[in-house]
Amino acid sequence: MTRKPTAIRSNYERTFSVTVSVSLAAALFLLLKGRIAKRYGFGIIYILSLILAIRLIIPYSIQLPEVPALNLVIPSFVPVLWAVGAVFCLLFQTGKYLYFRKTLLFDSTPAPAEELIADKIKQELFIDKEIPVLRSGRIGSPMLLGFRKPVIFLPVQDYTVTELLMILRHELLHFKRGDAYKKLFFGAVAAVQWFNPFAWLLLRECSGSLEALCDREVTKNKDNSYKREYCYLLLKTGKTAGKATAAGSYFRTKEMLKLRINSVLDNGGKSAAAVLCLRVLLVFLWFRAFCVPVPLKLRRTLTMR
C-alpha cells in the first residue's frame, strides 16, 4: 500500500528527479566537452560545470505544466543509504586530503631559492599571504595545497629559472583566483552525489579547466616563443606526473594535456557564429537543468513503499 508522502520523502523524490535531469544534461556536456573547449576556451567549460554542479545540490525547479508520467517504486532504505554514503564519502575524502598534505609536509625540504622567486611574483600579483615553497620526492608535478595555510610543493627535479618563474606564477595564480575553494565545492557536490558518476566527472572537468585557465593567464600577452617554451614545460611536467596525488591532477592525461597546449597556442578570436552557438548551448543546458526536473515520463510519480 502506498503511504502518504512525508516532507522528507517529498524532498528525496525532488532530489532524485533533479539528479536524473542534471545527469542527462551533464552527459551531453561531457560528450561535447572537447569541441567546446577547443572552440570557446576553458572558461566556458568551468562555467558550464559550475551550473550543473550547483543544480545537483539545489533540488528545486521552475514549475512547468503537468505531463503524463510513469510510476517508479523507490525502496524506503534508499534515502538512508544515500545519506550514509554521502557522510562516509565526505569523511573519507577529507581524511585522504589531510593525510596526503601531512605526509608531504613531513617529507619535504625547504626551497629558499625558489621561495625568493615566489616572493617577487607575489609582489607582482599583489599577494601578501605567506606561502612557503617546499621540495618533495613524493610528487611528480608542482602543486598548491592548503586553504588558510597554503604551501607550494615542487618535485625533486631540476628546473631552469625561466621554468621556475612559469611554475610558481601558475601556482600563485591558483591561490589568487581561489581555485582551492572552487575544487572544494565541486568535491563536496561529488561526495553528496557519491553514486552519480557525472558528479565525479564534473569534478574532473573543473580541475582541468582551472589548470588551463591559469595556463592562459601565465601566457597572456606573451610572444609565441614564450608560449612554446611553456608548452614544452607542460610536456616535461606531464612525463613526471605519473605519481599518484590527492589532488588528482587531471592534466596528466594525454587528452587534457593536448587541450591545454592548444589553449595556450590559440591566438584567434571567436566568431559571431561561435558566440551565438555558445549562447544557444548555455540556454539549453540551463533550461534542461532548472526547468525539466526529470525525463518527462518520470516526473512527480516517484512512490516509496
C-alpha positions in Angstrom: 0.0 0.0 0.0 1.3 3.4 -0.9 1.7 5.7 2.1 1.1 9.4 2.0 4.3 11.2 1.2 6.1 12.9 4.0 8.1 16.1 3.8 11.3 14.1 3.9 10.1 11.6 1.2 9.0 14.5 -1.0 12.4 16.2 -0.7 14.1 13.0 -1.6 11.9 12.5 -4.6 12.6 16.0 -5.8 16.3 15.5 -5.3 16.2 12.2 -7.2 14.4 13.9 -10.1 16.9 16.7 -10.2 19.8 14.1 -10.2 18.4 12.3 -13.2 17.8 15.6 -15.1 21.2 17.1 -14.5 22.9 13.8 -15.3 21.3 13.9 -18.7 22.5 17.4 -19.2 26.0 16.5 -17.9 26.2 13.6 -20.3 25.6 15.9 -23.3 28.1 18.4 -21.9 30.8 15.8 -21.4 30.2 14.4 -24.9 30.8 17.8 -26.4 33.4 19.0 -23.9 36.4 18.6 -26.3 34.8 20.6 -29.1 33.6 23.3 -26.6 37.0 23.7 -25.1 38.7 24.0 -28.4 36.2 26.4 -29.8 35.3 28.6 -26.8 38.1 28.0 -24.3 38.2 26.5 -20.8 36.4 29.5 -19.2 33.1 28.2 -20.6 33.9 24.6 -19.5 34.3 25.8 -16.0 31.1 27.9 -16.1 29.0 25.0 -17.5 30.5 22.6 -14.9 29.6 25.1 -12.2 26.0 25.5 -13.4 25.5 21.7 -13.4 27.2 21.3 -10.0 25.1 24.0 -8.4 22.0 22.4 -9.8 22.9 19.0 -8.3 22.6 20.4 -4.8 19.5 22.7 -5.4 16.5 20.3 -5.8 14.0 23.0 -6.9 12.7 23.5 -10.4 10.8 26.1 -12.3 7.2 24.7 -12.5 6.1 23.5 -15.9 2.7 22.1 -16.9 2.0 18.6 -15.9 2.7 15.8 -18.4 1.9 12.1 -18.4 4.2 10.1 -16.1 5.5 6.7 -15.4 5.3 5.2 -11.8 8.7 4.3 -10.3 8.9 2.5 -6.9 11.8 3.5 -4.7 12.6 1.3 -1.6 12.4 3.2 1.7 16.0 2.4 2.6 17.4 4.3 -0.4 17.4 7.8 1.3 19.2 6.4 4.3 21.8 4.7 2.1 22.2 7.9 0.2 22.8 9.9 3.4 25.2 7.3 4.9 27.2 7.1 1.7 27.4 10.9 1.5 28.7 11.2 5.1 31.2 8.4 4.6 32.4 9.9 1.3 32.9 13.4 2.8 34.8 12.0 5.8 36.9 9.7 3.6 37.9 12.5 1.1 38.7 14.9 3.9 40.8 12.3 5.7 42.6 11.4 2.5 43.4 15.0 1.8 44.6 15.8 5.3 46.8 12.7 5.4 48.3 13.5 2.0 49.1 17.0 3.0 50.6 16.0 6.3 52.7 13.3 4.6 54.1 15.9 2.1 54.9 18.4 4.9 56.7 15.7 6.9 58.7 14.5 3.9 59.5 17.9 2.3 62.6 20.2 2.5 62.7 24.0 2.3 63.5 25.6 -1.1 64.8 29.0 -0.2 66.0 30.0 -3.7 62.6 29.1 -5.2 60.8 30.9 -2.4 62.7 34.1 -3.2 61.4 33.9 -6.8 57.9 33.2 -5.5 58.1 36.3 -3.3 58.9 38.5 -6.3 56.0 37.1 -8.2 53.7 37.6 -5.2 54.6 41.3 -5.3 53.6 41.5 -9.0 50.3 39.7 -8.3 49.6 41.8 -5.1 49.6 38.7 -2.8 50.6 39.5 0.8 50.0 36.0 2.1 53.0 33.9 3.3 53.2 30.9 1.0 56.2 28.6 1.7 57.8 26.7 -1.2 59.0 23.1 -0.4 60.5 20.2 -2.3 59.1 16.7 -2.1 60.1 13.4 -3.6 56.6 12.1 -3.2 55.1 14.1 -6.1 55.8 14.3 -9.8 54.3 17.7 -10.6 54.1 21.1 -8.8 51.0 21.8 -6.8 49.5 24.2 -4.3 47.8 22.7 -1.2 46.1 24.3 1.7 43.4 26.9 2.4 44.3 29.0 5.4 48.0 28.0 5.3 48.7 27.3 1.6 52.0 25.7 0.6 53.6 25.2 -2.9 55.2 21.8 -3.4 57.8 21.2 -6.1 59.0 17.8 -7.2 62.7 17.0 -6.7 64.0 17.7 -10.2 66.0 20.4 -12.0 64.2 23.4 -13.4 65.6 26.4 -15.2 65.0 29.9 -13.8 62.5 30.6 -16.6 60.7 27.3 -15.8 60.5 28.2 -12.1 59.1 31.6 -13.0 56.4 29.9 -15.1 55.6 27.2 -12.5 55.5 29.5 -9.5 53.4 32.1 -11.3 50.9 29.3 -12.3 50.6 28.0 -8.7 50.3 31.5 -7.2 47.6 32.3 -9.7 45.7 29.3 -8.3 45.9 31.0 -4.9 44.9 34.4 -6.2 41.9 33.0 -8.1 40.7 31.0 -5.1 40.8 27.7 -7.1 41.2 25.6 -3.9 37.8 26.7 -2.7 36.3 26.0 -6.2 37.6 22.5 -6.1 36.4 22.1 -2.6 32.8 23.0 -3.7 32.9 20.5 -6.6 34.4 17.9 -4.3 31.5 18.4 -1.8 29.0 18.1 -4.6 30.7 14.8 -5.8 30.6 13.5 -2.2 26.9 14.2 -1.7 26.2 12.7 -5.2 28.7 9.9 -4.5 26.6 7.3 -6.6 26.4 9.6 -9.6 29.4 9.3 -12.0 28.6 12.6 -13.7 29.2 14.4 -10.4 32.8 13.0 -10.3 33.3 13.8 -14.0 32.3 17.4 -13.3 34.9 17.5 -10.5 37.5 16.3 -13.0 36.4 18.8 -15.6 36.6 21.6 -13.0 40.1 20.7 -12.1 41.2 20.5 -15.7 39.5 23.8 -16.6 41.1 25.6 -13.7 44.6 24.4 -14.7 44.0 25.6 -18.3 42.7 29.0 -17.2 45.9 29.5 -15.2 47.9 28.5 -18.2 46.2 31.2 -20.3 46.8 33.7 -17.6 50.5 32.9 -17.3 51.0 33.2 -21.1 48.7 36.2 -21.5 50.3 38.9 -23.7 53.4 36.8 -24.2 55.0 36.1 -27.6 54.9 32.8 -29.4 58.4 31.8 -28.2 57.4 32.1 -24.6 54.2 30.1 -25.2 56.2 27.4 -26.9 58.6 27.2 -24.0 55.6 27.0 -21.6 54.1 24.1 -23.7 57.4 22.3 -23.5 57.3 22.7 -19.7 53.8 21.2 -19.7 55.1 18.2 -21.7 58.1 17.9 -19.3 55.8 18.0 -16.3 53.3 15.6 -17.8 56.1 13.0 -18.2 56.9 13.1 -14.5 53.3 13.5 -13.2 52.6 9.8 -13.0 52.9 9.6 -9.2 49.5 9.4 -7.5 48.4 12.6 -5.9 45.4 13.5 -3.7 44.8 16.5 -6.0 44.1 14.1 -8.8 45.9 16.1 -11.5 43.7 15.8 -14.4 46.1 17.5 -16.8 48.4 14.4 -16.7 46.1 12.7 -19.2 47.0 12.9 -22.8 43.7 14.4 -23.8 43.8 17.2 -21.2 47.4 17.9 -21.9 46.7 18.3 -25.6 43.7 20.6 -24.9 45.9 22.7 -22.5 48.6 23.1 -25.1 46.1 24.0 -27.8 44.5 26.6 -25.5 47.9 28.2 -24.8 48.8 28.4 -28.5 45.4 29.6 -29.7 45.6 33.2 -30.6 42.4 33.5 -32.6 39.3 35.3 -31.6 35.7 33.8 -31.6 33.5 34.5 -34.5 30.0 35.9 -34.1 28.5 32.5 -35.2 30.6 30.8 -32.5 29.3 33.2 -29.8 25.8 32.6 -31.0 26.2 28.8 -30.8 27.6 29.2 -27.3 24.6 31.2 -26.1 22.2 28.6 -27.5 24.1 25.9 -25.7 24.0 27.8 -22.4 20.3 28.4 -22.7 19.6 24.8 -23.5 21.7 23.4 -20.5 20.2 26.0 -18.1 16.7 25.0 -19.2 17.5 21.3 -19.1 18.9 21.5 -15.6 16.5 24.0 -14.0 13.2 23.7 -15.8 12.8 20.0 -16.5 13.4 18.1 -13.3 13.4 14.6 -14.8 12.7 12.9 -18.1 9.0 13.8 -18.8 7.7 10.3 -18.3 9.2 10.1 -14.8 8.1 13.4 -13.5 6.5 13.6 -10.0 5.5 10.0 -9.9 8.1 8.5 -7.6 6.5 6.3 -5.0 8.1 4.9 -1.9 6.9 1.8 0.0 
